[in-house]
Amino acid sequence: MKILKKILDVALFGNWLSKVLRNLPYLFLLICLIILVNINRYRVEELIGEKKNLQERLDELHAENIHIRSNLMSWGTESKILADSSIINLGMKLPHKPHITIK
């Protein structure tokens, strides 16, 4: 009963209001820090998603690079060059003598 009377006295006479007003700057600081932590968390989640998308894109480009390199290596063989009809239509021929190297 004594505790209930004390709570009612504090609530009715406004002693709690003076305590809250005294600690108001600390309360604002705490609220600002909570907001900054939430903003930081959401930004980190966005960056993690962006990093994941970029990594997937990098893997796709790496696979495409390997595919293009292998095609380029096969096109560079002499038999492929001879079989290409566009080169024959231009009148180009492969030399019969190997090229000369200068030492």
The first five atom37 places (N, CA, C, CB, O) and aatype in JSON, in Angstrom:
{
  "aatype": [12, 11, 9, 10, 11, 11, 9, 10, 3, 19, 0, 10, 13, 7, 2, 17, 10, 15, 11, 19, 10, 1, 2, 10, 14, 18, 10, 13, 10, 10, 9, 4, 10, 9, 9, 10, 19, 2, 9, 2, 1, 18, 1, 19, 6, 6, 10, 9, 7, 6, 11, 11, 2, 10, 5, 6, 1, 10, 3, 6, 10, 8, 0, 6, 2, 9, 8, 9, 1, 15, 2, 10, 12, 15, 17, 7, 16, 6, 15, 11, 9, 10, 0, 3, 15, 15, 9, 9, 2, 10, 7, 12, 11, 10, 14, 8, 11, 14, 8, 9, 16, 9, 11],
  "atom_mask": [
    [1, 1, 1, 1, 1],
    [1, 1, 1, 1, 1],
    [1, 1, 1, 1, 1],
    [1, 1, 1, 1, 1],
    [1, 1, 1, 1, 1],
    [1, 1, 1, 1, 1],
    [1, 1, 1, 1, 1],
    [1, 1, 1, 1, 1],
    [1, 1, 1, 1, 1],
    [1, 1, 1, 1, 1],
    [1, 1, 1, 1, 1],
    [1, 1, 1, 1, 1],
    [1, 1, 1, 1, 1],
    [1, 1, 1, 0, 1],
    [1, 1, 1, 1, 1],
    [1, 1, 1, 1, 1],
    [1, 1, 1, 1, 1],
    [1, 1, 1, 1, 1],
    [1, 1, 1, 1, 1],
    [1, 1, 1, 1, 1],
    [1, 1, 1, 1, 1],
    [1, 1, 1, 1, 1],
    [1, 1, 1, 1, 1],
    [1, 1, 1, 1, 1],
    [1, 1, 1, 1, 1],
    [1, 1, 1, 1, 1],
    [1, 1, 1, 1, 1],
    [1, 1, 1, 1, 1],
    [1, 1, 1, 1, 1],
    [1, 1, 1, 1, 1],
    [1, 1, 1, 1, 1],
    [1, 1, 1, 1, 1],
    [1, 1, 1, 1, 1],
    [1, 1, 1, 1, 1],
    [1, 1, 1, 1, 1],
    [1, 1, 1, 1, 1],
    [1, 1, 1, 1, 1],
    [1, 1, 1, 1, 1],
    [1, 1, 1, 1, 1],
    [1, 1, 1, 1, 1],
    [1, 1, 1, 1, 1],
    [1, 1, 1, 1, 1],
    [1, 1, 1, 1, 1],
    [1, 1, 1, 1, 1],
    [1, 1, 1, 1, 1],
    [1, 1, 1, 1, 1],
    [1, 1, 1, 1, 1],
    [1, 1, 1, 1, 1],
    [1, 1, 1, 0, 1],
    [1, 1, 1, 1, 1],
    [1, 1, 1, 1, 1],
    [1, 1, 1, 1, 1],
    [1, 1, 1, 1, 1],
    [1, 1, 1, 1, 1],
    [1, 1, 1, 1, 1],
    [1, 1, 1, 1, 1],
    [1, 1, 1, 1, 1],
    [1, 1, 1, 1, 1],
    [1, 1, 1, 1, 1],
    [1, 1, 1, 1, 1],
    [1, 1, 1, 1, 1],
    [1, 1, 1, 1, 1],
    [1, 1, 1, 1, 1],
    [1, 1, 1, 1, 1],
    [1, 1, 1, 1, 1],
    [1, 1, 1, 1, 1],
    [1, 1, 1, 1, 1],
    [1, 1, 1, 1, 1],
    [1, 1, 1, 1, 1],
    [1, 1, 1, 1, 1],
    [1, 1, 1, 1, 1],
    [1, 1, 1, 1, 1],
    [1, 1, 1, 1, 1],
    [1, 1, 1, 1, 1],
    [1, 1, 1, 1, 1],
    [1, 1, 1, 0, 1],
    [1, 1, 1, 1, 1],
    [1, 1, 1, 1, 1],
    [1, 1, 1, 1, 1],
    [1, 1, 1, 1, 1],
    [1, 1, 1, 1, 1],
    [1, 1, 1, 1, 1],
    [1, 1, 1, 1, 1],
    [1, 1, 1, 1, 1],
    [1, 1, 1, 1, 1],
    [1, 1, 1, 1, 1],
    [1, 1, 1, 1, 1],
    [1, 1, 1, 1, 1],
    [1, 1, 1, 1, 1],
    [1, 1, 1, 1, 1],
    [1, 1, 1, 0, 1],
    [1, 1, 1, 1, 1],
    [1, 1, 1, 1, 1],
    [1, 1, 1, 1, 1],
    [1, 1, 1, 1, 1],
    [1, 1, 1, 1, 1],
    [1, 1, 1, 1, 1],
    [1, 1, 1, 1, 1],
    [1, 1, 1, 1, 1],
    [1, 1, 1, 1, 1],
    [1, 1, 1, 1, 1],
    [1, 1, 1, 1, 1],
    [1, 1, 1, 1, 1]
  ],
  "atom_positions": [
    [[0.82, -1.19, 0.0], [0.0, 0.0, 0.0], [0.86, 1.25, 0.0], [-0.93, 0.0, 1.2], [0.53, 2.26, -0.63]],
    [[1.96, 1.17, 0.72], [2.86, 2.31, 0.81], [3.51, 2.61, -0.56], [3.95, 2.05, 1.86], [3.7, 3.77, -0.93]],
    [[3.83, 1.55, -1.28], [4.45, 1.72, -2.59], [3.45, 2.35, -3.56], [4.95, 0.36, -3.13], [3.82, 3.21, -4.35]],
    [[2.2, 1.92, -3.51], [1.17, 2.48, -4.39], [0.96, 3.95, -4.11], [-0.13, 1.72, -4.22], [0.78, 4.74, -5.04]],
    [[0.97, 4.33, -2.83], [0.81, 5.74, -2.48], [1.98, 6.57, -2.99], [0.67, 5.9, -0.97], [1.79, 7.69, -3.46]],
    [[3.16, 6.03, -2.89], [4.35, 6.75, -3.37], [4.29, 6.94, -4.89], [5.62, 5.98, -2.97], [4.64, 8.01, -5.39]],
    [[3.87, 5.91, -5.62], [3.76, 6.01, -7.08], [2.71, 7.04, -7.46], [3.4, 4.63, -7.68], [2.92, 7.82, -8.39]],
    [[1.6, 7.06, -6.76], [0.55, 8.04, -7.05], [1.03, 9.46, -6.74], [-0.72, 7.72, -6.25], [0.71, 10.39, -7.48]],
    [[1.76, 9.65, -5.67], [2.28, 10.98, -5.34], [3.22, 11.48, -6.43], [3.0, 10.95, -3.98], [3.15, 12.65, -6.83]],
    [[4.1, 10.62, -6.89], [5.04, 11.02, -7.93], [4.3, 11.34, -9.23], [6.09, 9.91, -8.16], [4.63, 12.32, -9.9]],
    [[3.31, 10.51, -9.58], [2.58, 10.71, -10.83], [1.7, 11.97, -10.77], [1.72, 9.49, -11.15], [1.6, 12.7, -11.75]],
    [[1.08, 12.21, -9.64], [0.15, 13.34, -9.55], [0.84, 14.68, -9.34], [-0.82, 13.1, -8.42], [0.38, 15.69, -9.86]],
    [[1.92, 14.71, -8.61], [2.55, 15.99, -8.28], [3.64, 16.4, -9.27], [3.13, 15.94, -6.9], [4.15, 17.52, -9.17]],
    [[4.01, 15.56, -10.21], [4.91, 15.95, -11.28], [6.38, 15.92, -10.93], [0.0, 0.0, 0.0], [7.17, 16.56, -11.62]],
    [[6.79, 15.21, -9.91], [8.21, 15.1, -9.61], [8.97, 14.36, -10.71], [8.41, 14.39, -8.27], [10.15, 14.63, -10.94]],
    [[8.32, 13.47, -11.37], [8.96, 12.7, -12.44], [9.29, 13.57, -13.65], [8.06, 11.54, -12.86], [10.24, 13.31, -14.38]],
    [[8.48, 14.62, -13.85], [8.71, 15.5, -14.99], [10.03, 16.25, -14.86], [7.56, 16.48, -15.12], [10.74, 16.43, -15.85]],
    [[10.35, 16.69, -13.67], [11.62, 17.41, -13.48], [12.81, 16.48, -13.7], [11.68, 18.03, -12.08], [13.85, 16.91, -14.2]],
    [[12.67, 15.21, -13.33], [13.75, 14.25, -13.55], [13.92, 13.96, -15.04], [13.46, 12.94, -12.78], [15.05, 13.81, -15.51]],
    [[12.83, 13.88, -15.76], [12.9, 13.63, -17.2], [13.53, 14.82, -17.91], [11.51, 13.34, -17.77], [14.36, 14.64, -18.8]],
    [[13.14, 16.03, -17.54], [13.68, 17.22, -18.18], [15.17, 17.38, -17.9], [12.92, 18.47, -17.7], [15.91, 17.88, -18.76]],
    [[15.61, 16.97, -16.75], [17.03, 17.05, -16.41], [17.85, 16.09, -17.3], [17.24, 16.71, -14.92], [18.99, 16.39, -17.65]],
    [[17.27, 14.98, -17.64], [17.98, 13.96, -18.44], [17.63, 14.02, -19.92], [17.67, 12.58, -17.9], [17.99, 13.12, -20.67]],
    [[16.95, 15.06, -20.35], [16.5, 15.18, -21.74], [17.66, 15.21, -22.75], [15.66, 16.42, -21.89], [17.55, 14.55, -23.79]],
    [[18.75, 15.93, -22.52], [19.85, 15.89, -23.51], [20.42, 14.48, -23.7], [20.97, 16.82, -23.07], [20.75, 14.09, -24.82]],
    [[20.52, 13.72, -22.63], [21.03, 12.35, -22.73], [20.03, 11.47, -23.49], [21.3, 11.77, -21.33], [20.42, 10.58, -24.25]],
    [[18.76, 11.73, -23.27], [17.73, 10.98, -23.97], [17.79, 11.26, -25.48], [16.34, 11.33, -23.42], [17.67, 10.34, -26.28]],
    [[17.97, 12.53, -25.87], [18.11, 12.87, -27.29], [19.37, 12.23, -27.88], [18.16, 14.4, -27.47], [19.34, 11.74, -29.01]],
    [[20.45, 12.24, -27.14], [21.68, 11.6, -27.61], [21.46, 10.11, -27.85], [22.82, 11.82, -26.61], [21.91, 9.56, -28.85]],
    [[20.79, 9.47, -26.94], [20.51, 8.04, -27.06], [19.62, 7.77, -28.27], [19.84, 7.51, -25.79], [19.85, 6.8, -29.0]],
    [[18.63, 8.59, -28.49], [17.74, 8.42, -29.64], [18.52, 8.62, -30.94], [16.55, 9.41, -29.57], [18.34, 7.86, -31.9]],
    [[19.38, 9.64, -30.99], [20.19, 9.87, -32.19], [21.12, 8.69, -32.47], [21.01, 11.17, -32.03], [21.29, 8.3, -33.62]],
    [[21.71, 8.14, -31.44], [22.6, 6.99, -31.64], [21.83, 5.77, -32.15], [23.32, 6.64, -30.33], [22.34, 5.03, -32.99]],
    [[20.64, 5.56, -31.65], [19.82, 4.44, -32.11], [19.47, 4.62, -33.58], [18.53, 4.32, -31.26], [19.51, 3.67, -34.36]],
    [[19.12, 5.85, -33.97], [18.8, 6.12, -35.37], [20.01, 5.9, -36.26], [18.28, 7.56, -35.54], [19.9, 5.3, -37.33]],
    [[21.18, 6.36, -35.83], [22.4, 6.17, -36.62], [22.76, 4.69, -36.78], [23.56, 6.92, -35.99], [23.22, 4.27, -37.84]],
    [[22.56, 3.92, -35.74], [22.86, 2.48, -35.82], [21.93, 1.81, -36.82], [22.72, 1.82, -34.43], [22.36, 0.96, -37.59]],
    [[20.65, 2.2, -36.81], [19.7, 1.6, -37.76], [20.03, 1.99, -39.2], [18.27, 2.03, -37.42], [19.97, 1.15, -40.1]],
    [[20.37, 3.25, -39.41], [20.74, 3.7, -40.76], [21.98, 2.94, -41.24], [21.0, 5.23, -40.78], [22.04, 2.5, -42.39]],
    [[22.94, 2.79, -40.36], [24.17, 2.08, -40.71], [23.88, 0.61, -41.05], [25.19, 2.16, -39.55], [24.45, 0.07, -41.99]],
    [[23.01, -0.01, -40.3], [22.67, -1.41, -40.55], [22.01, -1.59, -41.91], [21.74, -1.94, -39.45], [22.36, -2.51, -42.65]],
    [[21.07, -0.72, -42.26], [20.41, -0.82, -43.55], [21.39, -0.56, -44.7], [19.25, 0.17, -43.62], [21.31, -1.22, -45.74]],
    [[22.3, 0.37, -44.51], [23.29, 0.66, -45.55], [24.23, -0.53, -45.76], [24.11, 1.92, -45.18], [24.58, -0.86, -46.89]],
    [[24.62, -1.18, -44.67], [25.48, -2.36, -44.78], [24.75, -3.49, -45.5], [25.94, -2.84, -43.38], [25.36, -4.19, -46.31]],
    [[23.47, -3.67, -45.22], [22.7, -4.71, -45.91], [22.63, -4.42, -47.41], [21.28, -4.81, -45.33], [22.74, -5.33, -48.22]],
    [[22.45, -3.14, -47.78], [22.44, -2.77, -49.19], [23.79, -3.06, -49.84], [22.08, -1.28, -49.36], [23.84, -3.59, -50.95]],
    [[24.87, -2.73, -49.16], [26.2, -2.95, -49.71], [26.5, -4.44, -49.87], [27.25, -2.3, -48.83], [27.16, -4.84, -50.83]],
    [[26.04, -5.25, -48.94], [26.26, -6.69, -49.04], [25.52, -7.25, -50.25], [25.8, -7.41, -47.75], [26.05, -8.08, -50.99]],
    [[24.28, -6.8, -50.46], [23.53, -7.24, -51.64], [24.18, -6.79, -52.93], [0.0, 0.0, 0.0], [24.22, -7.55, -53.9]],
    [[24.68, -5.56, -52.95], [25.36, -5.05, -54.13], [26.64, -5.83, -54.41], [25.68, -3.56, -53.97], [26.97, -6.12, -55.56]],
    [[27.37, -6.17, -53.35], [28.59, -6.95, -53.51], [28.28, -8.33, -54.07], [29.33, -7.07, -52.17], [29.02, -8.84, -54.92]],
    [[27.19, -8.93, -53.61], [26.8, -10.25, -54.1], [26.45, -10.18, -55.59], [25.6, -10.79, -53.3], [26.86, -11.05, -56.36]],
    [[25.71, -9.14, -55.99], [25.36, -8.99, -57.4], [26.6, -8.77, -58.26], [24.38, -7.84, -57.58], [26.71, -9.33, -59.35]],
    [[27.53, -7.96, -57.78], [28.75, -7.7, -58.53], [29.6, -8.96, -58.65], [29.55, -6.59, -57.87], [30.24, -9.18, -59.68]],
    [[29.63, -9.77, -57.61], [30.4, -11.01, -57.65], [29.8, -11.98, -58.67], [30.46, -11.67, -56.25], [30.53, -12.65, -59.4]],
    [[28.47, -12.05, -58.71], [27.82, -12.92, -59.7], [28.13, -12.43, -61.12], [26.29, -12.96, -59.47], [28.41, -13.23, -62.01]],
    [[28.07, -11.12, -61.32], [28.37, -10.54, -62.64], [29.83, -10.81, -63.03], [28.08, -9.01, -62.64], [30.12, -11.11, -64.18]],
    [[30.73, -10.7, -62.05], [32.14, -10.98, -62.31], [32.35, -12.43, -62.71], [32.98, -10.65, -61.08], [33.13, -12.71, -63.61]],
    [[31.65, -13.35, -62.05], [31.76, -14.76, -62.4], [31.26, -15.01, -63.83], [30.98, -15.63, -61.41], [31.86, -15.79, -64.57]],
    [[30.15, -14.34, -64.2], [29.63, -14.49, -65.56], [30.63, -13.96, -66.59], [28.28, -13.76, -65.71], [30.87, -14.6, -67.61]],
    [[31.2, -12.8, -66.31], [32.16, -12.21, -67.25], [33.43, -13.05, -67.35], [32.51, -10.78, -66.81], [34.03, -13.15, -68.42]],
    [[33.84, -13.65, -66.24], [35.02, -14.52, -66.26], [34.77, -15.74, -67.14], [35.4, -14.96, -64.82], [35.64, -16.14, -67.92]],
    [[33.58, -16.34, -67.01], [33.25, -17.5, -67.84], [33.18, -17.1, -69.31], [31.91, -18.12, -67.39], [33.63, -17.84, -70.18]],
    [[32.61, -15.93, -69.59], [32.55, -15.45, -70.97], [33.95, -15.18, -71.53], [31.7, -14.17, -71.05], [34.21, -15.46, -72.7]],
    [[34.83, -14.66, -70.7], [36.21, -14.4, -71.12], [36.92, -15.7, -71.49], [36.99, -13.68, -70.01], [37.62, -15.76, -72.5]],
    [[36.75, -16.71, -70.68], [37.38, -18.01, -70.96], [36.84, -18.59, -72.27], [37.14, -19.0, -69.8], [37.6, -19.14, -73.07]],
    [[35.53, -18.47, -72.48], [34.92, -18.98, -73.71], [35.46, -18.25, -74.94], [33.38, -18.84, -73.65], [35.79, -18.88, -75.94]],
    [[35.56, -16.93, -74.86], [36.07, -16.15, -75.99], [37.54, -16.46, -76.25], [35.89, -14.64, -75.73], [37.96, -16.55, -77.4]],
    [[38.33, -16.63, -75.2], [39.75, -16.97, -75.37], [39.91, -18.32, -76.07], [40.46, -16.99, -74.02], [40.76, -18.48, -76.95]],
    [[39.09, -19.3, -75.65], [39.22, -20.62, -76.27], [38.81, -20.56, -77.74], [38.36, -21.66, -75.52], [39.42, -21.22, -78.58]],
    [[37.77, -19.78, -78.06], [37.39, -19.62, -79.47], [38.5, -18.93, -80.26], [36.08, -18.82, -79.58], [38.79, -19.31, -81.39]],
    [[39.1, -17.93, -79.67], [40.17, -17.2, -80.34], [41.38, -18.09, -80.57], [40.58, -15.97, -79.51], [42.02, -18.01, -81.62]],
    [[41.69, -18.94, -79.62], [42.82, -19.85, -79.79], [42.54, -20.85, -80.91], [43.11, -20.6, -78.47], [43.45, -21.18, -81.67]],
    [[41.31, -21.33, -81.02], [41.0, -22.29, -82.08], [40.95, -21.61, -83.44], [39.68, -22.99, -81.8], [41.28, -22.23, -84.45]],
    [[40.55, -20.34, -83.48], [40.52, -19.61, -84.75], [41.93, -19.27, -85.24], [39.7, -18.34, -84.62], [42.13, -18.99, -86.42]],
    [[42.87, -19.29, -84.35], [44.23, -18.94, -84.72], [45.0, -20.06, -85.37], [0.0, 0.0, 0.0], [46.14, -19.86, -85.79]],
    [[44.43, -21.24, -85.47], [45.16, -22.35, -86.09], [45.15, -22.2, -87.6], [44.55, -23.72, -85.68], [44.24, -21.59, -88.17]],
    [[46.13, -22.75, -88.23], [46.3, -22.61, -89.67], [45.18, -23.3, -90.44], [47.65, -23.17, -90.11], [44.75, -22.81, -91.48]],
    [[44.73, -24.42, -89.95], [43.67, -25.15, -90.66], [42.36, -24.35, -90.65], [43.46, -26.53, -90.02], [41.61, -24.39, -91.63]],
    [[42.07, -23.64, -89.57], [40.85, -22.82, -89.51], [40.95, -21.64, -90.47], [40.61, -22.31, -88.07], [39.97, -21.25, -91.1]],
    [[42.15, -21.09, -90.59], [42.34, -19.96, -91.49], [42.15, -20.41, -92.94], [43.75, -19.33, -91.3], [41.52, -19.7, -93.73]],
    [[42.68, -21.57, -93.28], [42.51, -22.08, -94.64], [41.06, -22.43, -94.94], [43.38, -23.31, -94.85], [40.62, -22.29, -96.09]],
    [[40.32, -22.87, -93.96], [38.93, -23.27, -94.17], [37.98, -22.08, -94.23], [38.49, -24.22, -93.07], [36.84, -22.23, -94.66]],
    [[38.42, -20.91, -93.82], [37.55, -19.74, -93.8], [37.35, -19.24, -95.23], [38.14, -18.62, -92.9], [38.31, -18.87, -95.9]],
    [[36.11, -19.22, -95.68], [35.82, -18.84, -97.06], [35.99, -17.35, -97.3], [34.41, -19.25, -97.43], [36.28, -16.95, -98.43]],
    [[35.82, -16.51, -96.27], [35.96, -15.06, -96.47], [37.41, -14.69, -96.78], [35.48, -14.3, -95.23], [37.65, -13.75, -97.53]],
    [[38.37, -15.41, -96.23], [39.78, -15.14, -96.52], [40.11, -15.59, -97.94], [40.7, -15.86, -95.5], [40.88, -14.92, -98.63]],
    [[39.56, -16.71, -98.37], [39.81, -17.2, -99.72], [39.2, -16.26, -100.74], [39.24, -18.63, -99.89], [39.78, -16.02, -101.8]],
    [[38.01, -15.72, -100.44], [37.35, -14.78, -101.36], [38.15, -13.49, -101.52], [35.94, -14.45, -100.87], [38.08, -12.85, -102.57]],
    [[38.89, -13.1, -100.51], [39.71, -11.9, -100.61], [40.98, -12.14, -101.42], [40.06, -11.4, -99.23], [41.68, -11.19, -101.77]],
    [[41.28, -13.36, -101.7], [42.47, -13.68, -102.48], [43.7, -13.84, -101.61], [0.0, 0.0, 0.0], [44.82, -13.84, -102.13]],
    [[43.54, -13.97, -100.35], [44.7, -14.13, -99.46], [45.13, -15.59, -99.43], [44.36, -13.63, -98.02], [44.31, -16.5, -99.5]],
    [[46.42, -15.77, -99.33], [46.97, -17.12, -99.25], [48.01, -17.14, -98.13], [47.61, -17.56, -100.61], [48.61, -16.12, -97.8]],
    [[48.19, -18.32, -97.57], [49.22, -18.47, -96.55], [50.58, -18.59, -97.23], [48.94, -19.72, -95.66], [50.68, -19.18, -98.31]],
    [[51.62, -18.03, -96.63], [52.94, -18.15, -97.24], [53.45, -19.58, -97.15], [53.94, -17.21, -96.57], [53.15, -20.32, -96.21]],
    [[54.24, -19.95, -98.18], [54.78, -21.3, -98.2], [56.06, -21.4, -97.38], [55.03, -21.75, -99.63], [56.4, -22.46, -96.86]],
    [[56.78, -20.27, -97.29], [58.01, -20.25, -96.51], [57.7, -19.69, -95.12], [59.11, -19.42, -97.22], [56.88, -18.77, -94.99]],
    [[58.34, -20.22, -94.09], [58.13, -19.65, -92.76], [58.76, -18.26, -92.65], [58.71, -20.59, -91.69], [59.67, -17.93, -93.41]],
    [[58.29, -17.48, -91.75], [58.81, -16.13, -91.59], [60.23, -16.15, -91.03], [57.9, -15.33, -90.68], [60.65, -17.12, -90.38]],
    [[60.95, -15.08, -91.28], [62.34, -14.98, -90.86], [62.4, -14.3, -89.5], [63.2, -14.21, -91.91], [61.74, -13.28, -89.3]],
    [[63.15, -14.85, -88.58], [63.31, -14.23, -87.27], [64.66, -13.56, -87.21], [63.15, -15.27, -86.13], [65.66, -14.11, -87.68]],
    [[64.7, -12.39, -86.66], [65.96, -11.65, -86.51], [66.43, -11.83, -85.08], [65.77, -10.11, -86.86], [65.69, -11.61, -84.12]],
    [[67.7, -12.23, -84.96], [68.25, -12.45, -83.62], [69.05, -11.27, -83.17], [69.11, -13.71, -83.58], [69.59, -11.27, -82.07]]
  ]
}
